Amino acid sequence: MKVVLVTGASSGLGAATAAWLAASGHRVYAASRRGSVDPLSDAVPLRMDVDDDQSVGDGTEHILLREGRIDVVVNCAGYGVFGSIEDTPLPMAQAQFNTNVFGVMRVCQRVLPVMRRERAGLIVNVTSIAGELSLPFQGIYSATKFAVEGLSEALRAEVRPFGIRVVLVQPGDFRTGFTDARRTVPSNGGAYAERSSRALEIAARDERAGADPQQLARLIARIVGSPRPRFRYVVGPAAQEWLMRLRHVLPGQSLIARHFGA
Ligand SMILES: NC(=O)c1ccc[n+]([C@@H]2O[C@H](COP(=O)([O-])OP(=O)(O)OC[C@H]3O[C@@H](n4cnc5c(N)ncnc54)[C@H](OP(=O)(O)O)[C@@H]3O)[C@@H](O)[C@H]2O)c1
């Protein structure tokens, strides 16, 4: 039985992961701003805003007071900004980095001292295939996921001597609340308006036809149970898993640009 913190667990991939791990017998804290969990889930709801230092501090402290340790963290909280890079207001891009990148860093900085003390731990960072192949009109979102990939590569080496493992999970398209929660940059009929609204329709269509979140939950449960997990996993629709496997052979970036009509 492991003590697990899953962020972004009121919806989608985080909710499915928290429920799956709790059903497997782990003690799971399901964190989000709403602080809600599915009524059928055995995960313990926890209110935590990863944008806010105090909230992350209070949330992790709450777990430590009750359990004395945190063995596993799944950093899943996040959302997407959609729009051309030229049109994206800087505060919107900064807010996107604050949640998707600094949210991960805030949580890691709180749990690492505990994991170092225990000389064990697992941090699973949920990025995206957009963390390796940037998506047109999702450039800021993709940049946050590239950033988490970079941060995780270094973190992995830094914490390895303390018995702590860092794993990246790169989802393709999944049917979750992500599509409706997306924040869209107003294009106001500008130079990118037509192409970006077509790309937005394609992205939303792909996500709504995407994989079942249980597929990712199952993978994360396998990672949690593995004594020697790999560093990177791709998960999602088969075509996207293949694209990632062949990305150094196929012109992945051009295929993606063409897919989004960019
Ligand atoms: N769905 C996909 O196709 C897809 C593909 C690749 C990667 N991903 C990544 O997977 C992760 C989960 O997304 P999802 O698809 O499951 O979307 P989702 O259904 O919208 O879930 C996002 C979760 O993040 C939480 N969240 C957002 N901002 C937060 C904050 N500041 N503090 C704490 N929690 C916050 C939301 O809860 P509250 O609103 O209650 O806080 C919600 O529980 C994201 O990092 C996303 O980038 C998704």
The ligand as an SDF file (V2000), in Angstrom:
LIG
                    3D

 48 52  0  0  0  0  0  0  0  0999 V2000
   -6.9560   14.9750  -22.6890 N   0  0  0  0  0  0  0  0  0  0  0  0
   -5.9470   14.9240  -23.5240 C   0  0  0  0  0  0  0  0  0  0  0  0
   -6.1440   14.6540  -24.7280 O   0  0  0  0  0  0  0  0  0  0  0  0
   -4.5480   15.1940  -23.0440 C   0  0  0  0  0  0  0  0  0  0  0  0
   -3.4970   14.9140  -23.9430 C   0  0  0  0  0  0  0  0  0  0  0  0
   -2.1920   15.1360  -23.5300 C   0  0  0  0  0  0  0  0  0  0  0  0
   -1.9270   15.5930  -22.2590 C   0  0  0  0  0  0  0  0  0  0  0  0
   -2.9610   15.8510  -21.3990 N   0  0  0  0  0  0  0  0  0  0  0  0
   -2.5980   16.3630  -20.0740 C   0  0  0  0  0  0  0  0  0  0  0  0
   -3.2200   15.5760  -19.0840 O   0  0  0  0  0  0  0  0  0  0  0  0
   -3.4080   16.3500  -17.8990 C   0  0  0  0  0  0  0  0  0  0  0  0
   -4.8300   16.1510  -17.4080 C   0  0  0  0  0  0  0  0  0  0  0  0
   -5.7160   16.6960  -18.3400 O   0  0  0  0  0  0  0  0  0  0  0  0
   -7.1610   16.0610  -18.6280 P   0  0  0  0  0  0  0  0  0  0  0  0
   -7.1760   15.6960  -20.0530 O   0  0  0  0  0  0  0  0  0  0  0  0
   -7.5130   15.0530  -17.6240 O   0  0  0  0  0  0  0  0  0  0  0  0
   -8.0530   17.4010  -18.4930 O   0  0  0  0  0  0  0  0  0  0  0  0
   -9.2540   17.7450  -17.4930 P   0  0  0  0  0  0  0  0  0  0  0  0
  -10.3090   16.7030  -17.5770 O   0  0  0  0  0  0  0  0  0  0  0  0
   -9.6100   19.1580  -17.8220 O   0  0  0  0  0  0  0  0  0  0  0  0
   -8.5620   17.6820  -16.0620 O   0  0  0  0  0  0  0  0  0  0  0  0
   -7.6610   18.6510  -15.6430 C   0  0  0  0  0  0  0  0  0  0  0  0
   -7.5390   18.5940  -14.1420 C   0  0  0  0  0  0  0  0  0  0  0  0
   -6.5680   19.5630  -13.7310 O   0  0  0  0  0  0  0  0  0  0  0  0
   -7.1230   20.2730  -12.6470 C   0  0  0  0  0  0  0  0  0  0  0  0
   -6.5070   21.5960  -12.5640 N   0  0  0  0  0  0  0  0  0  0  0  0
   -6.4420   22.5530  -13.5000 C   0  0  0  0  0  0  0  0  0  0  0  0
   -5.8000   23.6310  -13.0150 N   0  0  0  0  0  0  0  0  0  0  0  0
   -5.4480   23.3280  -11.7410 C   0  0  0  0  0  0  0  0  0  0  0  0
   -4.7770   24.0280  -10.7070 C   0  0  0  0  0  0  0  0  0  0  0  0
   -4.3370   25.2770  -10.8630 N   0  0  0  0  0  0  0  0  0  0  0  0
   -4.5770   23.4100   -9.5280 N   0  0  0  0  0  0  0  0  0  0  0  0
   -5.0320   22.1530   -9.3400 C   0  0  0  0  0  0  0  0  0  0  0  0
   -5.6820   21.4420  -10.2520 N   0  0  0  0  0  0  0  0  0  0  0  0
   -5.8960   22.0330  -11.4500 C   0  0  0  0  0  0  0  0  0  0  0  0
   -8.6330   20.3040  -12.8950 C   0  0  0  0  0  0  0  0  0  0  0  0
   -9.3640   20.4140  -11.6860 O   0  0  0  0  0  0  0  0  0  0  0  0
   -9.9660   21.7710  -11.0570 P   0  0  0  0  0  0  0  0  0  0  0  0
  -10.5060   22.5690  -12.2070 O   0  0  0  0  0  0  0  0  0  0  0  0
  -10.9850   21.2540  -10.0920 O   0  0  0  0  0  0  0  0  0  0  0  0
   -8.8010   22.4030  -10.3850 O   0  0  0  0  0  0  0  0  0  0  0  0
   -8.8440   18.8920  -13.4350 C   0  0  0  0  0  0  0  0  0  0  0  0
   -9.0020   17.9830  -12.3690 O   0  0  0  0  0  0  0  0  0  0  0  0
   -3.0630   17.7960  -18.2670 C   0  0  0  0  0  0  0  0  0  0  0  0
   -1.7720   18.0860  -17.7760 O   0  0  0  0  0  0  0  0  0  0  0  0
   -3.0680   17.7770  -19.7850 C   0  0  0  0  0  0  0  0  0  0  0  0
   -2.1890   18.7290  -20.3100 O   0  0  0  0  0  0  0  0  0  0  0  0
   -4.2530   15.6710  -21.7580 C   0  0  0  0  0  0  0  0  0  0  0  0
  1  2  1  0
  2  3  2  0
  2  4  1  0
  4  5  1  0
  4 48  2  0
  5  6  2  0
  6  7  1  0
  7  8  2  0
  8  9  1  0
  8 48  1  0
  9 10  1  0
  9 46  1  0
 10 11  1  0
 11 12  1  0
 11 44  1  0
 12 13  1  0
 13 14  1  0
 14 15  2  0
 14 16  1  0
 14 17  1  0
 17 18  1  0
 18 19  2  0
 18 20  1  0
 18 21  1  0
 21 22  1  0
 22 23  1  0
 23 24  1  0
 23 42  1  0
 24 25  1  0
 25 26  1  0
 25 36  1  0
 26 27  1  0
 26 35  1  0
 27 28  2  0
 28 29  1  0
 29 30  1  0
 29 35  2  0
 30 31  1  0
 30 32  2  0
 32 33  1  0
 33 34  2  0
 34 35  1  0
 36 37  1  0
 36 42  1  0
 37 38  1  0
 38 39  2  0
 38 40  1  0
 38 41  1  0
 42 43  1  0
 44 45  1  0
 44 46  1  0
 46 47  1  0
M  CHG  2   8   1  16  -1
M  END
$$$$
